[in-house]
Amino acid sequence: MAVLAGGRSSEHEISLASARSVLAALDPDRYEVVEIAIGREGRWKLGESVATTQSPLETLPVLAEASSPAQALGSVDVVLPILHGPFGEDGTVQGLLELAGVPYVGAGVAASALCMDKDLFKAVLRDRRIPVARNATLRLGDDVANPFGYPVFVKPARLGSSVGISKAHDEVELEAAVALARRHDEKVLVEEFVAGTEVECGVLGNVRPLPIASVVGEIVPHAEWYDYEAKYAAGGSDIIVPARIPEATAARVQELAVEAFVATECEGMARVDFFVRADGEVVVNELNTIPGFTETSVYARLFEASGIPYAELLDRLIELALERHERRAGLEY
């Protein structure tokens, strides 16, 4: 099998950290692992181990000498893509893997692209009557507009890890926030502020049997909101598992997590982020098809608390990838 990490997005280093944790947890008696990585400039490189290198941009490997990435990838049994953001989590690499005809962990091309685009993702969930926060979408050339009052969140439509996101408290901050978001994407969301508790839930499974939801975790940022520093800096936030919410509310979170997973045609894994309002209403915020994957990342911790240790979680994801590939191999095109 191959572990694919790095990538061109601003979440490159997060991907490498996740990949190192995955490599350390995979059973060497069960898996013959090859490490593949993509540099920030987009080149697939040969070199030392992702798990040990101190200068990953200089030494990350490709699978083998080959005329193309697709040719190299085609020689492995299964690929575990640990890529975040554009050019990895958005369906692009998944399309390459489909062309190579190799099984891979996680959502397919359409689901990956859909869930990366927060605007389209919300449209699908609204159509399925799954509650989401309201937003206004600003496309290329649109004037800055905010129909919700203040504060509001401003986000690039197709990015992750809170990169390019701002909380605007007035018109001046709104203009600056939209300008920042437009540095990252031509489509920008102005999203209503949802007061409440931020919680997250993991999902694991394919089409059948019905995917399972993890226990629910609560995010407590040490800043005004759950920004990049709160997510990744030491001491930036606390994760409380299980979340300090009523059992009935936690059950509703789990139900909606699976519903969102199925509605967007995800497979393998996802982490679904929610807000729980003071009145108990549960609102979906985002769905991450390739969540952070260190042993202490939220997704792994939620399933650890659900009785599925990290190494077993990886085993299950690989089995799900192989099951999907075998299932779809019988289709006629």
Secondary structure, 3 states (H helix, E strand, C coil): CEEEEECCCCCHHHHHHHHHHHHHHCCCCCCCCEEEEECCCCCECCCCCCCCCCCHHHHCCCCCCCCCHHHHHCCCCCEEEECCCCCCCCCHHHHHHHHHCCCECCCCHHHHHHHHCHHHHHHHHHHCCCCECCEEEECCCCCCCCCCCCCEEEEECCCCCCCCCEEECCHHHHHHHHHHHHCCCCCEEEEECCCCEEEEEEEEECCCCCCEEEEEEEEEECCCCCCHHHHHCCCCEEEECCCCCCHHHHHHHHHHHHHHHHHCCCCEEEEEEEEECCCCCEEEEEEECCCCCCCCCHHHHHHHHCCCCHHHHHHHHHHHHHHHHHHHHCCCC
